[in-house]
């Protein structure tokens, strides 16, 4: 028998993460948790979800440690969660990052889409 995870891991949140920001999406009855790691230099923030009737969270999208979910928004009527990711790296004694993408996640089907990423945004005329 394996030992129970410590901290928030026992409810399905990422191991070593804490300080969840919780948001309730009434149309789907889903709670979203935005967490960050306690002991990492890189942000590596994550989103997890669970229905009100469930006891454990499930991770929304799996990213490598250098990718962090910086912010998110929920549609007030549709089952969509939108979020931004950033890619981080250590540069000497500092940490630097850049945006990685805009994502849409369907809370009902648990399927995600990348809506935009660097180099794919077209600027309207006359901007270059």
Long-range contacts (C-beta under 8 A, 24 or more apart in sequence): 8-35, 11-55, 11-56, 11-57, 12-48, 12-50, 12-56, 12-57, 12-58, 12-59, 13-48, 13-57, 14-46, 14-48, 14-59, 16-40, 17-46, 23-74, 24-52, 25-74, 25-79, 25-81, 25-107, 27-75, 27-76, 27-77, 27-78, 27-79, 28-79, 28-107, 28-108, 29-53, 30-107, 31-57, 32-60, 32-72, 32-74, 32-81, 33-57, 34-69, 34-72, 40-65, 41-90, 41-95, 42-66, 42-68, 42-88, 42-89, 42-90, 42-95, 43-68, 43-70, 43-86, 43-88, 43-95, 43-97, 44-68, 44-88, 45-69, 45-70, 47-72, 47-81, 47-83, 47-105, 49-81, 49-107, 58-110, 60-105, 60-110, 60-112, 61-103, 61-105, 61-112, 67-100, 68-97, 70-99, 79-106, 79-107, 79-108, 80-104, 80-105, 80-106, 80-107, 81-105, 81-107, 82-115
